[in-house]
C-alpha cells in the first residue's frame, strides 16, 4: 500500500497524486516555500468550512494557519494587544 502525502487524493479507483503546483497562469504564483506563499490564487475555496486551497498546494485556514504540501504546519498568527 502506498503511503499518503498531502497532495494525494482518494478516488474510486485508487489514489491520485496531484502536481506539486496547480498554478497554470502567467506570471507564476509564489511557491509553497516562498515567504509570500499566501499571495497564490485560490483554486478551491470553502469559506463555510474555513479553508481554501491555493494553486501552490497550500491549505490556508481562516484562522491564518496553513498546511504546506510537504505536511509542515504553520501555526495561526494571532494579534496581541499592545
N, C-alpha and C positions, 0 to 999 in steps of 0.2 A: 504494500500500500504506500502510495506517495504521500509525503508529509505536506501539510497545508502551509501556504505562505500568505501574507496579507493580500496579495493580488491574485490569489486563486479563487475561482468561483465554482460553486457546485452546480452541475446541470443534471438533467435526467439521464444523460449518457456517461457521466463521469465528471472529472474536474478539468476546467479550462484555465490556462494561465493567461492573464491579461498582459498587455505590453507594459514595459516599465513606465512609459509615458503615454497618455491618451491625447496629448497635445498635437493637433493637426493644423493649427493656424500659424500665420506668419505675423510678426516675429514670435518665436517660440517662447512659451511661458517659462518662468524660473523653475529649476529642477527642485525636487523634494528636499535636497540637501542644501539649497540656497537659503540665505537669511531672509529673503523676500518671497519665500515659497507660497505665502498666503495670497499673493497677487495673481496666481494662476486662475484661469477661468473655471467656473463651476460646470461640471458635466452631469451631475445628478444632485439636485437639491431636495432635501426633505426637512423643511423647517418644522413640520408638525412632529417630527421625531428628533429634531435638534441637531442635525448633521448635514454636511454637504461633502460630496466627492469632487476634488479638484482634478484638472486634467493631468497634473503631475503625480497623481496617485495618493495624495494626502487626503485623509479624512479630517475635516475641520468641524469641530463641535461648537455649539452656540455658546458654551462657557469659555471659549477661546482655547480649549485643549485641542491637541492634534494627535493623530496616529499616522506615523510615516509608513511608507511602503515596506520598509525593512523591519517593521514591528516596533520601532522606537516610539516611546510615548513622550509627548511634550505636555507638561503639566499646564493647566489653565493659568493665565496671568490675571491675578486679582489686583484691583486697585486698593491701595491702602490710604487711610486718612492721613492728611499732612499734619 
